[in-house]
Amino acid sequence: MSHLTPTVQRRNTQRADWFDWLYEHRAFRFQVKGFFVSFRREPQRNSEFWYAYKRIDGNLYKHYAGRSEDLTYEHLVEIVEQFRYW
């Protein structure tokens, strides 16, 4: 993933412009309390889904995040928090 991916710290993820923003980007980093997780949109069959990635102690972990419409602020925070305990 490029180091130029945008970092999302907090956006109003219920607004239509959030979903427009997601459509325009294939990857982004999301931060919660200084802890970053990378999200990447990947093609799967006839659709695209988002996956979260985090390198912890040299190991790369991948977690299914869902479709674009699933990526609310609360859901992103939940995913980041799950990575904190791996």
C-alpha positions in Angstrom: 0.0 0.0 0.0 1.3 3.4 -0.9 2.5 5.7 1.9 0.4 8.4 0.2 -2.9 6.9 1.3 -5.1 9.5 3.0 -5.5 9.3 6.8 -9.1 9.5 8.1 -9.3 10.5 11.7 -12.9 11.4 12.1 -15.5 12.1 9.4 -19.3 12.2 9.5 -19.7 8.7 8.1 -23.5 9.0 7.8 -23.4 11.6 5.2 -23.5 10.9 1.4 -20.2 12.7 0.9 -18.5 10.0 3.1 -19.6 7.3 0.7 -18.6 9.5 -2.3 -15.2 9.8 -0.7 -14.9 6.0 -0.2 -15.8 5.5 -3.9 -13.0 7.8 -4.9 -10.3 6.0 -2.8 -9.1 2.5 -2.8 -7.3 2.7 0.5 -7.0 4.8 3.6 -5.7 4.8 7.1 -8.0 5.2 10.1 -6.7 6.5 13.5 -8.2 6.0 16.9 -6.3 7.4 19.9 -3.0 7.3 18.0 -3.5 3.7 16.7 -3.6 3.4 12.9 -5.2 0.6 10.8 -5.1 0.5 7.0 -8.2 -0.2 5.0 -8.1 -1.4 1.4 -11.0 -2.0 -1.1 -10.5 -5.3 -2.9 -12.4 -6.9 -5.8 -14.2 -10.2 -4.9 -16.2 -11.9 -7.6 -18.6 -9.3 -9.0 -18.3 -6.8 -6.1 -15.8 -5.0 -3.9 -15.3 -5.3 -0.2 -13.1 -3.5 2.3 -10.5 -5.2 4.4 -8.5 -3.9 7.4 -4.8 -4.5 7.7 -2.4 -4.0 10.6 1.2 -5.1 11.1 1.8 -6.2 14.7 5.1 -7.5 15.8 6.2 -8.1 12.3 3.0 -10.1 11.4 0.4 -8.7 8.9 -3.2 -9.3 10.1 -6.2 -9.0 7.8 -9.8 -8.5 8.9 -13.0 -8.3 6.8 -14.5 -4.8 7.2 -17.5 -5.1 4.8 -19.0 -3.1 1.9 -18.7 0.6 1.7 -22.1 1.1 3.2 -21.0 -0.8 6.3 -18.1 1.6 7.0 -19.7 3.8 9.6 -17.6 5.6 12.1 -18.7 3.2 14.9 -17.8 0.2 12.8 -14.3 1.5 11.9 -13.6 2.2 15.6 -14.8 -1.3 16.5 -12.4 -2.8 13.9 -9.5 -0.7 15.2 -10.2 -1.7 18.8 -10.2 -5.4 17.8 -6.7 -5.0 16.4 -5.5 -3.4 19.7 -5.9 -6.8 21.4 -4.2 -9.0 18.8 
